[in-house]
Amino acid sequence: PYCFSVLVQQNRLHMPSLQEGILALQNEAEVEEFLSAILSTSEKEGVNNRWLAASMLNEGYTQRQVARSLKISVATVSRAAKLIRGKETFLSKLIGRVGTR
């Protein structure tokens, strides 16, 4: 185990990064399978709720409306709101890109 970690740290043994793994996914079914494999059910639910909350906030819903609609706390919605502050944030742009398909 020690030798293996030293090789990885010294870049002598290439281990694919998470980003490389995500980029290798080829369709929505593979994304779903990947997320189910790497995240627990509650983690997946939390990520999904943040995505939905951010999407709803981006559409102009209030934090209280989002919390009520998704049955999540206002604190969770507030965390999502921080991710989309301003229309130039990465997440806002991504939500816009997905929404235009």
Residue pairs with C-beta under 8 A, 6 or more apart in sequence:
4 13
7 13
8 15
16 24
21 34
22 34
25 31
25 34
35 44
35 47
36 44
39 47
46 76
49 70
49 72
49 76
49 80
50 76
50 79
50 80
50 83
51 80
52 66
52 70
53 66
53 67
53 70
53 72
53 76
53 77
53 80
53 81
54 80
54 81
54 83
54 84
54 91
54 92
54 95
55 95
55 99
56 65
56 66
56 69
56 70
57 63
57 66
57 77
57 80
57 81
57 84
58 84
58 92
58 95
58 96
61 69
63 74
63 77
63 78
63 81
64 74
66 72
66 77
66 80
67 73
67 74
67 76
67 77
70 77
83 89
83 91
84 91
84 92
84 95
86 92
87 93
